[in-house]
């Protein structure tokens, strides 16, 4: 397996966590997002969306972190990263979607670049944007964890929710979101 990512990418971090939980070996190829490394023609040919992560396995190229997480859990079922029951799986998937689709895209490099360059947002405005969406998302996740958590975000074993929550927390701490909103 070859994981195309970047050390600071929350989406690639999710996949690294799942690979570690599954005990799977992989080679890492880094694409520096700050310098546009993901736009390199060779990588763009592999992943036309020019985002990380991408996972190469036996001639197959998988993109989008959540799809990769689900594939890993189906292809390598032990240990499972989704609960065994339909209700639990739906709750974990909701936790994942809250952070991966409602929060993460609103504070990633390309969104922040567009806010600054295309819409002329000042740095305080960009910071307020990040804080708003991260704070709302974490409030929802905290409520779900309070309702369904145990030793982990859902229950007493790591799930896909943990794979997504840990990188989101890292981003919130890195961006000092807690100090931006009263």
C-alpha positions as CSV (number, residue, x, y, z in Angstrom):
1,X,0.0,0.0,0.0
2,X,1.1,3.5,-0.8
3,X,-0.5,6.4,1.0
4,X,-0.2,9.7,-0.7
5,X,-0.6,12.4,1.9
6,X,0.9,15.3,3.8
7,X,1.8,15.2,7.5
8,X,-0.4,18.1,8.4
9,X,-3.5,17.0,6.4
10,X,-6.3,16.0,8.7
11,X,-7.8,13.8,6.0
12,X,-4.5,11.9,5.5
13,X,-4.1,11.7,9.3
14,X,-7.5,9.9,9.5
15,X,-6.2,7.2,7.2
16,X,-2.9,6.9,9.0
17,X,-4.8,6.3,12.2
18,X,-7.0,3.6,10.6
19,X,-3.9,1.9,9.1
20,X,-2.2,1.9,12.5
21,X,-5.3,0.5,14.2
22,X,-5.5,-2.3,11.6
23,X,-1.8,-3.0,11.9
24,X,-1.3,-2.5,8.2
25,X,2.1,-1.6,6.7
26,X,2.3,1.1,4.0
27,X,4.7,3.4,2.3
28,X,4.1,7.1,2.6
29,X,4.5,9.6,-0.3
30,X,4.3,13.2,0.8
31,X,2.9,16.1,-1.2
32,X,3.5,19.4,0.4
33,X,0.1,21.2,0.3
34,X,1.6,24.5,1.3
35,X,3.7,24.6,-1.9
36,X,1.1,23.0,-4.2
37,X,2.8,19.6,-4.3
38,X,-0.6,18.0,-4.9
39,X,-0.9,19.7,-8.2
40,X,2.2,18.0,-9.6
41,X,1.2,16.4,-13.0
42,X,2.2,12.9,-11.9
43,X,0.0,13.1,-8.8
44,X,-2.8,14.8,-10.6
45,X,-2.8,11.9,-13.1
46,X,-3.2,9.6,-10.1
47,X,-5.8,11.7,-8.3
48,X,-7.5,14.2,-10.7
49,X,-9.0,16.1,-7.7
50,X,-5.5,16.9,-6.6
51,X,-6.2,16.4,-2.9
52,X,-4.8,14.1,-0.3
53,X,-5.1,11.4,0.7
54,X,-5.0,8.8,-2.1
55,X,-4.3,5.2,-1.3
56,X,-2.7,2.9,-4.0
57,X,-3.3,-0.8,-3.5
58,X,-2.7,-3.5,-6.1
59,X,-3.3,-1.1,-9.0
60,X,-6.4,0.4,-7.4
61,X,-6.3,4.1,-6.5
62,X,-8.7,5.2,-3.7
63,X,-9.4,8.8,-2.9
64,X,-11.5,10.6,-0.3
65,X,-10.5,9.7,3.3
66,X,-13.9,8.5,4.4
67,X,-14.2,6.2,1.4
68,X,-10.7,4.9,2.2
69,X,-11.6,4.4,5.9
70,X,-14.8,2.4,4.9
71,X,-12.8,0.4,2.3
72,X,-10.1,-0.5,4.9
73,X,-12.7,-1.7,7.4
74,X,-14.4,-3.9,4.7
75,X,-11.2,-5.2,3.3
76,X,-9.4,-5.8,6.6
77,X,-12.3,-6.4,9.1
78,X,-10.2,-7.0,12.2
79,X,-10.3,-5.1,14.3
80,X,-13.6,-3.6,13.2
81,X,-13.9,0.2,13.1
82,X,-17.7,0.2,12.8
83,X,-20.0,-1.3,15.4
84,X,-21.7,-4.6,14.6
85,X,-25.2,-3.2,14.7
86,X,-27.0,-1.0,12.2
87,X,-27.9,1.7,14.8
88,X,-24.3,1.9,16.0
89,X,-23.0,2.1,12.5
90,X,-25.4,5.0,11.7
91,X,-24.3,6.9,14.8
92,X,-20.6,6.5,14.0
93,X,-21.2,7.5,10.4
94,X,-23.0,10.6,11.6
95,X,-20.1,11.5,13.9
96,X,-17.7,11.0,10.9
97,X,-19.9,13.2,8.6
98,X,-20.2,16.0,11.2
99,X,-16.4,16.5,11.2
100,X,-15.4,15.2,7.8
101,X,-18.1,16.9,5.7
102,X,-19.5,19.7,7.8
103,X,-16.4,21.1,9.5
104,X,-13.2,20.0,7.8
105,X,-13.8,21.5,4.3
106,X,-14.5,24.9,5.9
107,X,-11.0,25.2,7.5
108,X,-8.8,23.5,5.0
109,X,-6.1,25.2,3.0
110,X,-8.0,25.6,-0.2
111,X,-11.1,27.1,1.5
112,X,-9.0,29.5,3.5
113,X,-7.0,30.5,0.4
114,X,-10.2,31.3,-1.4
115,X,-11.5,33.3,1.5
116,X,-8.3,35.4,1.5
117,X,-7.6,35.7,-2.2
118,X,-11.0,35.5,-3.9
119,X,-13.1,37.2,-1.3
120,X,-10.6,39.5,0.3
121,X,-11.2,38.3,3.8
122,X,-8.8,39.6,6.4
123,X,-6.9,37.3,8.8
124,X,-9.3,38.1,11.7
125,X,-12.2,37.3,9.4
126,X,-10.6,34.0,8.3
127,X,-9.9,33.1,11.9
128,X,-13.5,33.9,12.9
129,X,-14.8,31.7,10.0
130,X,-12.7,28.8,11.2
131,X,-13.7,29.3,14.8
132,X,-17.4,29.5,14.0
133,X,-17.5,26.2,12.0
134,X,-15.1,24.3,14.2
135,X,-17.0,25.3,17.4
136,X,-20.4,24.4,16.0
137,X,-19.1,21.0,14.8
138,X,-17.3,20.2,18.1
139,X,-20.5,21.1,20.1
140,X,-22.4,18.5,18.0
141,X,-19.6,15.9,18.4
142,X,-19.4,16.5,22.2
143,X,-23.1,15.9,22.5
144,X,-22.9,12.7,20.5
145,X,-19.9,11.5,22.6
146,X,-21.7,12.3,25.8
147,X,-24.7,10.2,24.6
148,X,-22.8,7.3,23.0
149,X,-19.2,7.4,24.1
150,X,-17.4,5.1,26.5
151,X,-13.6,4.8,26.5
152,X,-13.8,6.1,22.9
153,X,-16.0,8.4,20.9
154,X,-18.5,5.6,20.5
155,X,-18.5,2.8,23.0
156,X,-15.4,1.2,24.4
157,X,-13.4,0.4,21.2
158,X,-11.9,2.7,18.6
159,X,-14.2,3.4,15.6
160,X,-14.1,5.5,12.5
161,X,-15.4,8.3,14.7
162,X,-12.1,8.3,16.5
163,X,-10.1,8.2,13.3
164,X,-11.8,11.5,12.3
165,X,-12.1,13.2,15.7
166,X,-8.4,13.0,16.6
167,X,-7.2,14.9,13.5
168,X,-10.0,17.4,14.0
169,X,-8.9,18.0,17.6
170,X,-5.3,18.4,16.4
171,X,-6.5,21.1,13.9
172,X,-8.5,22.9,16.5
173,X,-5.5,23.0,18.9
174,X,-3.2,24.0,16.1
175,X,-5.5,26.8,15.1
176,X,-6.1,27.8,18.7
177,X,-9.8,27.9,18.0
178,X,-10.8,27.8,21.6
179,X,-9.1,31.2,22.2
180,X,-10.8,32.8,19.2
181,X,-14.4,32.3,20.4
182,X,-15.4,33.7,23.7
